Amino acid sequence: MQQIVSITSQGQITIPSIFRKRLGLNQYRKATVRTIDNKIIIEPIPNLMKMAGVLQNKAIKNKSIDEVITLEEKAALKAVSKIIK
């Protein structure tokens, strides 16, 4: 699917609502913008709060809260870095 959009004098575009809805973008979400082969790629950054519990299947028994937080932070960074690449 594609649509034609206008570019303002300040270089801004409006992402059509159909794309915003499909990608779950709203005024409070963030996205990355990059270029590949002369194309602009816009990708939503995942909501890290929705990633809570990504380590549920990991053995976290007998670990301190600091160790669990470190594991969660590493998992979140790994997930975000995959999207940004």
Rosetta blueprint (number, residue, H / E / L):
1 M L
2 Q L
3 Q L
4 I L
5 V L
6 S L
7 I L
8 T L
9 S L
10 Q L
11 G L
12 Q L
13 I L
14 T L
15 I L
16 P L
17 S H
18 I H
19 F H
20 R H
21 K H
22 R H
23 L H
24 G L
25 L L
26 N L
27 Q L
28 Y L
29 R L
30 K L
31 A E
32 T E
33 V E
34 R E
35 T E
36 I E
37 D L
38 N L
39 K E
40 I E
41 I E
42 I E
43 E E
44 P E
45 I L
46 P L
47 N L
48 L H
49 M H
50 K H
51 M H
52 A L
53 G L
54 V L
55 L L
56 Q L
57 N L
58 K L
59 A L
60 I L
61 K L
62 N L
63 K L
64 S L
65 I H
66 D H
67 E H
68 V H
69 I H
70 T H
71 L H
72 E H
73 E H
74 K H
75 A H
76 A H
77 L H
78 K H
79 A H
80 V H
81 S H
82 K H
83 I H
84 I H
85 K L
